[in-house]
Amino acid sequence: MASAVGFSHVALQVSEIDRSIAFYQRWAGMTIIDRLEDPKTGNKAARLGDGVTSCEIALIQSSLPVEHALGGLCHLGIGCADREAVDRLCADARREGCLSRGPIDSGFPLGYWAFLADPDGHQLEVSYGQNDPDA
């Protein structure tokens, strides 16, 4: 595809945009880039970024129910600085009721990882050492 300029975003449908924004700010360290509301439909959207990469998350709230959450092994993923950061996030997520799996040490190349569930059941992976044989 000669006209493509790069991967830009992942869009997730959410049921309550403010609740989802708070989740991704808290657990993925993301900040709001912009927000909009369509006056014709009432649909709301927000783009969030991590300030490090160019890839963004677009959260979209509409009147339609959220039918397909990122489940199974489908997920968004963030890398952590070390195993202790994964452990801290997992301990906090367990207390707050959003840890869904882990932490698990899968060795190289999968690393040390866990899944958190956002308010609509989309999975966020927090990991350390993925694709790093020295981790």
Contacts in CASP RR format, 6 or more apart in sequence:
PFRMAT RR
TARGET T0000
AUTHOR 0000-0000-0000
METHOD contacts of the structure
MODEL  1
MASAVGFSHVALQVSEIDRSIAFYQRWAGMTIIDRLEDPKTGNKAARLGD
GVTSCEIALIQSSLPVEHALGGLCHLGIGCADREAVDRLCADARREGCLS
RGPIDSGFPLGYWAFLADPDGHQLEVSYGQNDPDA
7 55 0 8 1.000
8 54 0 8 1.000
8 55 0 8 1.000
8 56 0 8 1.000
9 47 0 8 1.000
9 55 0 8 1.000
9 56 0 8 1.000
9 57 0 8 1.000
9 58 0 8 1.000
10 55 0 8 1.000
10 56 0 8 1.000
10 57 0 8 1.000
10 58 0 8 1.000
10 76 0 8 1.000
11 57 0 8 1.000
11 58 0 8 1.000
11 59 0 8 1.000
11 60 0 8 1.000
12 20 0 8 1.000
12 57 0 8 1.000
12 58 0 8 1.000
12 59 0 8 1.000
12 60 0 8 1.000
12 70 0 8 1.000
12 76 0 8 1.000
12 118 0 8 1.000
12 120 0 8 1.000
12 122 0 8 1.000
13 60 0 8 1.000
13 61 0 8 1.000
13 62 0 8 1.000
13 64 0 8 1.000
13 66 0 8 1.000
13 67 0 8 1.000
13 68 0 8 1.000
13 120 0 8 1.000
14 20 0 8 1.000
14 59 0 8 1.000
14 60 0 8 1.000
14 61 0 8 1.000
14 66 0 8 1.000
14 118 0 8 1.000
14 119 0 8 1.000
14 120 0 8 1.000
14 122 0 8 1.000
15 61 0 8 1.000
15 65 0 8 1.000
15 66 0 8 1.000
15 119 0 8 1.000
15 120 0 8 1.000
16 61 0 8 1.000
16 119 0 8 1.000
17 44 0 8 1.000
17 45 0 8 1.000
17 46 0 8 1.000
17 59 0 8 1.000
17 60 0 8 1.000
17 61 0 8 1.000
19 119 0 8 1.000
20 59 0 8 1.000
20 61 0 8 1.000
20 118 0 8 1.000
20 119 0 8 1.000
20 120 0 8 1.000
21 32 0 8 1.000
21 46 0 8 1.000
21 48 0 8 1.000
21 59 0 8 1.000
23 98 0 8 1.000
23 118 0 8 1.000
23 119 0 8 1.000
23 124 0 8 1.000
24 30 0 8 1.000
24 48 0 8 1.000
24 57 0 8 1.000
24 59 0 8 1.000
24 118 0 8 1.000
24 124 0 8 1.000
25 31 0 8 1.000
25 32 0 8 1.000
25 48 0 8 1.000
27 89 0 8 1.000
27 93 0 8 1.000
27 98 0 8 1.000
27 116 0 8 1.000
27 118 0 8 1.000
27 124 0 8 1.000
27 126 0 8 1.000
28 48 0 8 1.000
28 50 0 8 1.000
28 76 0 8 1.000
28 77 0 8 1.000
28 78 0 8 1.000
28 124 0 8 1.000
29 50 0 8 1.000
29 78 0 8 1.000
30 48 0 8 1.000
30 49 0 8 1.000
30 50 0 8 1.000
30 57 0 8 1.000
31 48 0 8 1.000
31 49 0 8 1.000
31 50 0 8 1.000
31 51 0 8 1.000
32 46 0 8 1.000
32 47 0 8 1.000
32 48 0 8 1.000
33 46 0 8 1.000
33 47 0 8 1.000
33 48 0 8 1.000
33 49 0 8 1.000
33 56 0 8 1.000
34 46 0 8 1.000
34 47 0 8 1.000
35 44 0 8 1.000
35 45 0 8 1.000
35 46 0 8 1.000
35 47 0 8 1.000
36 44 0 8 1.000
36 45 0 8 1.000
36 46 0 8 1.000
37 43 0 8 1.000
37 44 0 8 1.000
37 45 0 8 1.000
38 44 0 8 1.000
41 62 0 8 1.000
41 63 0 8 1.000
42 62 0 8 1.000
42 63 0 8 1.000
43 60 0 8 1.000
43 61 0 8 1.000
43 62 0 8 1.000
43 63 0 8 1.000
44 60 0 8 1.000
44 61 0 8 1.000
44 62 0 8 1.000
45 58 0 8 1.000
45 59 0 8 1.000
45 60 0 8 1.000
45 61 0 8 1.000
46 58 0 8 1.000
46 59 0 8 1.000
47 56 0 8 1.000
47 57 0 8 1.000
47 58 0 8 1.000
47 59 0 8 1.000
48 56 0 8 1.000
48 57 0 8 1.000
48 59 0 8 1.000
49 55 0 8 1.000
49 56 0 8 1.000
49 57 0 8 1.000
50 78 0 8 1.000
57 76 0 8 1.000
66 120 0 8 1.000
69 120 0 8 1.000
69 121 0 8 1.000
69 122 0 8 1.000
69 123 0 8 1.000
70 76 0 8 1.000
70 121 0 8 1.000
70 122 0 8 1.000
70 123 0 8 1.000
71 121 0 8 1.000
71 122 0 8 1.000
71 123 0 8 1.000
72 123 0 8 1.000
74 123 0 8 1.000
75 115 0 8 1.000
75 122 0 8 1.000
75 123 0 8 1.000
75 124 0 8 1.000
75 125 0 8 1.000
76 122 0 8 1.000
76 123 0 8 1.000
76 124 0 8 1.000
76 125 0 8 1.000
77 124 0 8 1.000
77 125 0 8 1.000
77 126 0 8 1.000
77 127 0 8 1.000
78 124 0 8 1.000
78 125 0 8 1.000
78 126 0 8 1.000
78 127 0 8 1.000
79 126 0 8 1.000
79 127 0 8 1.000
79 128 0 8 1.000
79 129 0 8 1.000
79 130 0 8 1.000
80 86 0 8 1.000
80 89 0 8 1.000
80 126 0 8 1.000
80 127 0 8 1.000
80 128 0 8 1.000
81 128 0 8 1.000
82 128 0 8 1.000
83 112 0 8 1.000
83 128 0 8 1.000
85 126 0 8 1.000
85 128 0 8 1.000
86 103 0 8 1.000
86 112 0 8 1.000
86 113 0 8 1.000
86 114 0 8 1.000
86 126 0 8 1.000
86 127 0 8 1.000
86 128 0 8 1.000
87 103 0 8 1.000
89 114 0 8 1.000
89 116 0 8 1.000
89 126 0 8 1.000
90 99 0 8 1.000
90 102 0 8 1.000
90 103 0 8 1.000
90 114 0 8 1.000
90 126 0 8 1.000
93 99 0 8 1.000
93 114 0 8 1.000
93 116 0 8 1.000
98 116 0 8 1.000
98 117 0 8 1.000
98 118 0 8 1.000
99 114 0 8 1.000
99 115 0 8 1.000
99 116 0 8 1.000
99 117 0 8 1.000
100 115 0 8 1.000
100 116 0 8 1.000
100 117 0 8 1.000
100 123 0 8 1.000
101 114 0 8 1.000
101 115 0 8 1.000
102 113 0 8 1.000
102 114 0 8 1.000
102 115 0 8 1.000
103 112 0 8 1.000
103 113 0 8 1.000
103 114 0 8 1.000
104 112 0 8 1.000
104 113 0 8 1.000
104 114 0 8 1.000
105 111 0 8 1.000
105 112 0 8 1.000
106 112 0 8 1.000
106 113 0 8 1.000
108 131 0 8 1.000
108 132 0 8 1.000
108 133 0 8 1.000
108 135 0 8 1.000
109 130 0 8 1.000
109 131 0 8 1.000
109 132 0 8 1.000
109 133 0 8 1.000
110 127 0 8 1.000
110 130 0 8 1.000
111 127 0 8 1.000
111 128 0 8 1.000
111 129 0 8 1.000
111 130 0 8 1.000
111 132 0 8 1.000
111 135 0 8 1.000
112 127 0 8 1.000
112 128 0 8 1.000
112 129 0 8 1.000
112 135 0 8 1.000
113 125 0 8 1.000
113 126 0 8 1.000
113 127 0 8 1.000
113 128 0 8 1.000
113 130 0 8 1.000
114 125 0 8 1.000
114 126 0 8 1.000
114 127 0 8 1.000
115 123 0 8 1.000
115 124 0 8 1.000
115 125 0 8 1.000
116 123 0 8 1.000
116 124 0 8 1.000
116 125 0 8 1.000
116 126 0 8 1.000
117 123 0 8 1.000
117 124 0 8 1.000
118 124 0 8 1.000
128 135 0 8 1.000
129 135 0 8 1.000
END
